[in-house]
C-alpha cells in the first residue's frame, strides 16, 4: 500500500458532517438553478445566477446528481463515503482547474467564472479531506495498518 489513510480517525464524524453540509449546498445550488432558470438552453452562457454563482441547466443537473450521490454515500456508509468523497473531491479540484483554463472559450459549457472556480476548489478540498479521514475499520484493520506503517512484521 503506497498511501496511508487513517482508519477510525477521531474526527471522522466532523469530516462526515462537513461532507454532508457540502453535499447539501451542492444539491441546494442545483435545485436553486432549476427554480430561477427561465428559457435559456441547457449549456447557455447567460447571466443566470443561483446562490450568488453564474450557472446553467447542464451544471444544475450535474450538481443535483453529485449532491444526491454524496449524500447517499454518507447515509449508506460502509466506507463508500470515503471513496466517493476522495474521488469526488479530486474531481471538483480538477474540473475547477480545467474550467479556469477554458473560461474565456466556447468550451465553457458549464458557465464558469472565477468565483465559481474558487467555490469548486473549496468544495473539492472539503470533500477530499473528508475522503482522507473517514475510513472505518475493525481494531484488527487498525492494528494491521499500523504494523504496516511502522514496518513491523508479525
Order of alpha helices (4+ residues) and beta strands (2+ residues): alpha-beta-beta-alpha-alpha-alpha-alpha
